[in-house]
Amino acid sequence: MTSSTPYPPTNPDDPQYPASTPMPVPAYPAQYAAAPSPYPMLRNSGLAIAGMVVGILALIGFWIPIGDVVMGLIAIGLSWAGLQQSSQPGYTGRGMAVAGLVCGGIAMIPAIIVMILFFTAATAVTTCGAFC
């Protein structure tokens, strides 16, 4: 039988397989429990994830004068600690730690520029008043 169907060819002269009954289907083999993994389960570094998230938030909020510098420093610190943690056996997340370092570092540049402009403008307004 070369057909891919489970039904036999409909041949009225064949007494072994009547045309109205399907072919017998073999039973499923017994299911076995999964074998234990030879390698331990790897965990993501929570510090790397937190550093990446804070770094992305620092990139988004670069216009906040002091808060963004603080967020950038926190992102760099968390990402550095996550990079150290991900180098230990059993931890992953090196890419997220590097992304947090890059985002935190890039966010610091416009944050410092905006902070300098903010404090320069605030000083100019307070020293000579609103009619300078």
C-alpha positions as CSV (number, residue, x, y, z in Angstrom):
1,M,0.0,0.0,0.0
2,T,1.7,3.3,-1.1
3,S,-1.1,5.7,-0.2
4,S,-0.6,8.0,2.8
5,T,-4.2,7.4,4.1
6,P,-4.9,4.9,6.9
7,Y,-7.7,3.4,4.8
8,P,-7.0,0.4,2.6
9,P,-7.8,0.5,-1.1
10,T,-11.4,-0.2,-1.8
11,N,-11.1,-3.5,-3.6
12,P,-14.3,-5.5,-3.2
13,D,-12.4,-8.8,-4.0
14,D,-10.0,-8.5,-1.1
15,P,-11.5,-10.5,1.9
16,Q,-8.8,-9.3,4.3
17,Y,-9.8,-5.6,4.4
18,P,-13.5,-4.9,3.9
19,A,-14.2,-1.5,2.3
20,S,-16.0,-0.1,5.3
21,T,-13.4,-0.6,8.1
22,P,-10.2,1.4,8.5
23,M,-6.8,-0.2,9.1
24,P,-5.7,-0.8,12.7
25,V,-3.7,2.0,14.2
26,P,-0.7,1.1,16.3
27,A,-0.9,2.3,20.0
28,Y,1.3,5.2,21.1
29,P,4.5,4.2,22.9
30,A,4.8,4.7,26.6
31,Q,5.7,8.2,27.7
32,Y,8.8,8.5,29.9
33,A,9.7,11.2,32.4
34,A,12.1,13.8,31.1
35,A,15.7,13.1,31.9
36,P,17.4,15.6,34.1
37,S,19.4,18.2,32.3
38,P,23.2,17.7,32.5
39,Y,23.7,21.5,32.8
40,P,22.4,23.7,35.5
41,M,19.7,26.2,34.7
42,L,21.2,29.6,33.8
43,R,19.7,32.7,35.4
44,N,19.6,36.3,34.1
45,S,21.4,38.9,36.1
46,G,18.8,41.1,37.7
47,L,21.4,43.9,38.0
48,A,22.0,43.8,34.3
49,I,18.3,44.0,33.6
50,A,17.8,46.9,36.1
51,G,20.8,48.7,34.6
52,M,19.5,48.4,31.1
53,V,16.0,49.6,32.1
54,V,17.3,52.6,34.0
55,G,19.7,53.4,31.1
56,I,16.8,53.4,28.6
57,L,14.8,55.6,31.0
58,A,17.8,58.0,31.2
59,L,17.9,58.2,27.4
60,I,14.2,59.1,27.3
61,G,14.4,61.6,30.1
62,F,17.5,63.5,29.0
63,W,15.7,66.9,29.4
64,I,15.3,66.5,33.2
65,P,18.2,68.6,34.6
66,I,19.4,66.8,37.7
67,G,17.3,63.6,37.7
68,D,18.8,62.4,34.4
69,V,22.4,62.7,35.6
70,V,21.4,60.6,38.7
71,M,19.6,58.1,36.5
72,G,22.7,57.8,34.2
73,L,25.0,57.3,37.1
74,I,22.7,54.6,38.6
75,A,22.4,52.9,35.1
76,I,26.2,52.8,34.8
77,G,26.6,51.5,38.4
78,L,23.9,48.8,38.0
79,S,25.2,47.8,34.6
80,W,28.8,47.5,35.8
81,A,27.6,45.3,38.7
82,G,25.5,43.3,36.3
83,L,28.5,42.8,34.0
84,Q,30.5,41.5,36.9
85,Q,27.6,39.2,38.0
86,S,27.1,37.9,34.5
87,S,30.7,36.8,34.2
88,Q,30.1,34.3,37.1
89,P,29.1,30.8,36.3
90,G,25.4,30.2,36.2
91,Y,24.4,33.8,35.2
92,T,23.7,35.4,31.8
93,G,22.9,38.9,30.8
94,R,26.2,40.3,29.5
95,G,24.5,41.9,26.5
96,M,21.9,43.7,28.7
97,A,24.7,44.9,31.0
98,V,26.6,46.3,28.0
99,A,23.4,47.9,26.7
100,G,22.8,49.6,30.1
101,L,26.4,50.9,30.1
102,V,26.1,52.3,26.7
103,C,22.6,53.9,27.3
104,G,23.7,55.3,30.6
105,G,26.9,56.8,29.1
106,I,25.1,58.2,26.1
107,A,22.4,59.7,28.3
108,M,24.9,61.5,30.4
109,I,26.2,63.7,27.6
110,P,23.0,65.6,26.7
111,A,22.0,65.5,30.4
112,I,25.1,67.4,31.4
113,I,24.6,69.9,28.6
114,V,20.9,70.5,29.5
115,M,21.9,70.8,33.2
116,I,24.5,73.4,32.4
117,L,22.1,75.4,30.2
118,F,19.4,75.1,32.9
119,F,21.6,76.4,35.7
120,T,23.1,79.1,33.4
121,A,19.6,80.3,32.5
122,A,18.5,80.1,36.2
123,T,21.5,82.2,37.3
124,A,20.9,84.8,34.6
125,V,17.3,85.3,35.6
126,T,18.1,85.6,39.3
127,T,21.1,88.0,39.0
128,C,19.7,90.6,36.7
129,G,16.0,90.0,37.0
130,A,13.3,89.4,34.4
131,F,14.2,92.7,32.4
132,C,17.8,92.1,31.5
